[in-house]
């Protein structure tokens, strides 16, 4: 059997990076940054107050204490969003709100809590300060987070909610991102009918296209076609022609790649050499098909059992879709956890076991099979409970309670 790494290598070697495009910030969620993003404005933009209080000259308050308050004349007020810059002489203070620009003559802020009057002290009145401010205390200095031209984000990162916040704060309204891979999903099998339809003997609800479509979207792809065909190679060929008309970058087919008599993917694409079919040393997901059209469209042939589809997508398809977008990180995050239950992995194949994580003890998470019966490739129901894949090397004959197991977080 072929190793998982060899199959992954063959897939990634065929990937061509997609072009980039410019998008408005509000449309950038989930996209991959195509070039380093530099700050267009400083963060913060200007010196501003970190507290509600009084802008002061720190030298005036060196001796301030609870039993020796220092009185200052309140000569102005600055609110957030104000462009006011009131003059400030020794012995004076300016009421200031959080986020408001610091008066040019002030070098510190006294929080309202360190005054006797608080905000009852109005312009024209007096405020008594009971503690000296720290030098530069409670002042957010312009450019302390980033200066103009500083790199806020490197190329290749996924833009999530926190990244959107940082980009907006850097004053960037449009940015270059990788184009979305255009993907078609085709499920094969004469037994498949739409979910909710009445079932005759021998029929089952079609589920693979739904997990694949969702995973494609999560990986930054654009689903342009989702369909199901029977076991006739001609049906699959027609579905492929329709997919190619959409200008796809990848086609993901499930089912029809094994050793049965009715394997439409193998029959339609094997004889021409458009796809190569391998036995990969993994469980589930042993039968794998992969090829590339002359136009560079990636063709994935995944086994048809639902767990096999979910695993195969994570191991082979997702990294390829991310590589198309020049994503810096192609693999899911992995951690090592102790096994909460014992189980026997398959002999001679790397196991990807749908698993759940027990977080009841925050100091000691553990991992266990998601399904009480372990890993069987057709148990789609157990996938609903899975939040990870426990990865067990081929040479491990038994996982005992407490053994450390590598876990791929989903």
C-alpha positions, 0 to 999 in steps of 0.5 A: 500500500502507498503511504499517506505521505506519498499520496499527499505529496502527489496531490500537493505537487499538482496544485497550482496557486490561484491568482489574487484579487482585490476585495473590500474589507467587508467581503474579506472574512474567510479569505486568504491574505495574498500579500503582507498587509501594512498599516496605512495609519498608526495604531493608535492614530493619535495620543489618547486617553485610556481612562475617563479622567483629567489630562494634566501636567504630571509635574504638578502632581508629584506630591499629591496624596490622600491627605495632601490633595493637589487642587487644579483649575479645570480649563477645558474638556475633550470628548472622544471624536473631538478635535479640540486641543485646549491649552493647558498651563501649570496648575490646570487640568482638562476633563477628558474621556476614554479615547479622546485625543490628549491635549498637546500640553498634557503628558498624563491622565488622572483617572476620576477615581483619583480625584475627590470631585470626579466628574462633578468638577466642571470647566471653570471649577476645581478638581482635587487630585489625591494620587500622582499619575504614573509618568505617561500614565493612562495615555495610549501613545500614537503608533505604540501598536503599529506605525505606518508601514509596519506589517500587521499581518503576513501573507498566507493567513486566513482572515477571521473576525480578529484579523478584520478588526486589526485590518480596519484599525490599520486604516485599510479598506481594500486588500488583496486576497487569493481567489476562491477555488471553484469546486464541484462535488459529485456523489456516485451510487445508484442507491442514493436518493435525496434526504427526506425522500421515500426509500425503496429497498436498497436505497439510502439518503445521500449524505456525502455531498453535504459534508463535502460542500460544507468542508469546501466552504470552510476551507475557503472554496466556492461550491459551484456544483453539487450533484449525485449520479448513479453507477453508469460511467456515462452519467458521471462523464456528463456530470463532469462535463457540466462541472468543467463548464463552470470553470472549476479548479477541483472536482471531488467525487465520492464512491466508485473508486474501490474494487467492486463491479460497479465503480463509475469513477474508476470505469470512467477515468481509469482507462484513459489515465485521467486518474490513478487509483491507489491503496493507501495505508490508512483506515478509513480511506484506503482506496483513493483516486487522484488526477489532474486534467490538462487544464490543471483541474484537480480530480479527487476520487474518495471512497463512498462510506461517509466516515471515509469521505470525511477523513479523506477530505481532511487528509488530502483535499483540504490541504490542496484547497488551502495550497491553491490559496497559498495558505501558510498553514495547510494542516489542522491543529494537532495536540496529544491527549491521553486515551480515555478508553482502550481500543484496537486500531487496524493492523498495518494502517494508520488510523484516523478515528472520529473522536470526542474530547472530554474537557470535564477536567480542564487540567486533563483533557482526554480523547475517546472514540466518538461512536461506542462501536469504534471506527466503522466507515459507514457509521455516518451517525457517529460523525455527528459526535466527532470533534476530532480525529485520533491518529494512531500510527500503523505500528501500534497494535493496541491503544490503552487507557492513558496512552498519549494519542495524537489528535487532529482538531476539527 
